[in-house]
Structures are given as C-alpha cells and as structure tokens.
C-alpha cells in the first residue's frame, strides 16, 4: 500500500492542474487519495467527480486535498490553509478515521468543531465509516455522535457513511476491503461514493439552475 502513495499523489496533482468551470474540492485522508483501489481515480473522490461530471452541464475540475494518514489535526494544519485559497462549488469532507486508534473524545470534539467552523455552509460531510469490531466500533459511534452534533450546529449536510458501511456486515468486510483490511477496494469506494451522490448531485443541480437563471434573458414587457 505504501508504494501506491506517490503514484496516487501524482495522479491528483495532475487532476488539480486541469480545467473546469465548476470546482470540486475534497478534504480527507488516504481514502480520498484512493489507497487500496486498483487505480487512484477509483477512490470515492474519483467516483464522485465522475458523478458530478455526468450530472452537470458544465465541466468539473477536481482538487483532492486528502493526505494519506491525515488526522483531524493534519487536516486543520495542512488542508484548511489550501482550502482557504479556493472557492469550491462542491466540497466533500471525510476525515477522522485515523483519530480512532488514539481516540480522545475531548480532543476530537474540539478539532471537529474547529474544522467545521472553517467550512463553507454548503460543505457535505460524511460521518466515520463502520470499523465493524470492538473496541474501535464503540469509539467510532462516540466520534460520530460528536461529529453530527457539531455539524448540526453549523447546519452542514451529513451523509450516512457509517450506516451504509455497517449494513454491509461481514460480507462487506470480505468483499469491499483491500489486502490491508483497512482501506476499501474499488467496490468499497463505489459504496462510499454512492453515499455522497444524492447530496453532491443536489448541490450541482442547484448551481446549474442558478447559473441558468442568471443567463436567461429578461422577460419581455
């Protein structure tokens, strides 16, 4: 898995250098980068970007700020400063899974609130995925309660990644994970993207409708 990190990073740098009328930005960790997938574009970010390209009448540019191994603190220190220089039309946020191994509820609550405070109102946030087995699963449930409370206070949209992945059960563990049994494989990342899909498609539809309204000629008196 470690050998794929520079390959994935190079792929997303190339995507960032592309052009597009609408800007899709992702905050995340190695899952955003697509570690565990057969190719970088098969991360959930890649699948979401393709869904947006299909849904929108305008071309999409993707900027993936995800950093392999990122915790909330790393996202705050290294990803948010880059986000502050961008004006995303669509923003997805999926971060916090790497905080579970050394989980501190007080720190998590403080950092997730700090992160959410810096996001635009239209940001689309995923809760943490299922870890399936105790004791990590209990920590994830606590983290998600904190995450959802913080998002509710900001009025941010939260998509149910935990519920969708947890519903897969042992079948999901055996069929949707890469060889390290931590990162999703292509099938798993498609499921993650499907969790985001309704919210991101609704966002881009609203943007396209607003652009069409501006471009429409004024009514004839």
C-alpha positions, 0 to 999 in steps of 0.5 A: 500500500505504501508504494501506491502513495506517490503514484496516487499523489501524482495522479491528483496533482495532475487532476488539480492542474486541469480545467473546469468551470465548476470546482470540486474540492475534497478534504480527507485522508488516504481514502480520498487519495484512493489507497487500496483501489486498483487505480487512484481515480477509483477512490470515492473522490474519483467516483464522485467527480465522475458523478458530478461530471455526468450530472452537470452541464458544465465541466468539473475540475477536481482538487483532492486535498486528502493526505494519506494518514491525515488526522483531524489535526493534519487536516486543520494544519495542512488542508484548511490553509489550501482550502482557504485559497479556493472557492469550491462549488462542491466540497466533500469532507471525510476525515477522522478515521485515523483519530480512532486508534488514539481516540480522545473524545475531548480532543476530537470534539474540539478539532471537529468543531474547529474544522467545521467552523472553517467550512463553507455552509454548503460543505457535505460531510460524511460521518466515520465509516463502520470499523465493524469490531470492538473496541474501535466500533464503540469509539467510532459511534462516540466520534460520530455522535460528536461529529453530527452534533457539531455539524448540526450546529453549523447546519452542514449536510451529513451523509450516512457513511457509517450506516451504509458501511455497517449494513454491509456486515461481514460480507462487506468486510470480505468483499469491499476491503483491500489486502490491508483490511483497512482501506476499501477496494474499488467496490468499497469506494463505489459504496462510499461514493454512492453515499455522497451522490444524492447530496453532491448531485443536489448541490450541482443541480442547484448551481446549474439552475442558478447559473441558468437563471442568471443567463436567461434573458429578461422577460419581455414587457 
